[in-house]
Amino acid sequence: MKFTKMQGAGNDFIVINNIEEQLPLDSFGVLAQKLCQRRLAVGADGLMAVERATKGGDFKMLFYNADGSLGEMCGNGARCIAKYGFENHLAGEVINIETTAGMVRAWRLDQMHYKVRLNDVTRLDLTLELEACSQIYSCAYVELGDPGIPHLVIEMKGLRALTPAQLRILGSTLRSHPALPKGANVNFYEVTGEDEIFVRTFERGVEDFTYACGTGTGSVVTVLTEKGLCSGSNVKVSMAGGDLFIDIARDSRQITDLYLSGPAVIVAEGEIGELL
């Protein structure tokens, strides 16, 4: 079975072209669990299967977390699979990707950079308070797409100086908070300058901090734009894996478009050996 390893700002993925491989769809959960193990297998934050389009797109993306659960969508993954689609002649420089959370459009900016229009903001609560680890945290809650990709957004002073290990218990506790029926990705942020933000994200399905989270960066900038704390234009979001850029378009009442730009890199291509 052939695979491609890709990464976008350190968020890494295994891509399988199931138009060619023709694997049964019910096999991908277990396959993701096996192949995403670091040191024991290829290693990745998630697995993406390319399927034939059924709703007018160029192709369909099925995204599986490292724990084998089916994810709604992944922003960094969408940039990577957009590049995969272009490089493998499945689409042109404008790529329409069918995802579980709805259609995602992507644009090739240059060989190494792609832009995606993230799924619509379908839920936004700026005044959520949650108790975790014996403290009350003021949070915002965002969902992108339908079904919605859930994100918590929490300001954390001095975030750059904190290691993931120092935040892991808090991140894990909030990720599974009983007030959130389907859990959430937990985005800690610190404003570091004008339209500059530093973010660490504890990701649902990976159950740990990842190097970057595309929908997480979009959710953070959505919240800060709504609060008047950033412009929403070319906002630089720095994460452990590098920099991503968010642009927001809005009318007089609400956000209409949310764009994510950043790198998409082909790391390696190969064949799975004795793991199956």
Beta strands, then each sheet from edge to edge (+ up, - down):
strand 1: 2-8
strand 2: 11-17
strand 3: 46-51
strand 4: 59-65
strand 5: 70-71
strand 6: 94-99
strand 7: 102-108
strand 8: 113-117
strand 9: 121-132
strand 10: 135-144
strand 11: 149-155
strand 12: 185-193
strand 13: 196-203
strand 14: 208-210
strand 15: 235-239
strand 16: 242-250
strand 17: 255-263
strand 18: 265-271
sheet 1: 5+ 4- 3+ 2+ 1- 18+
sheet 2: 5+ 4- 6- 7+ 8- 17+ 16- 15+ 13+ 12- 11- 10+ 9-
sheet 3: 5+ 4- 6- 7+ 8- 17+ 16- 15+ 13+ 14-
end
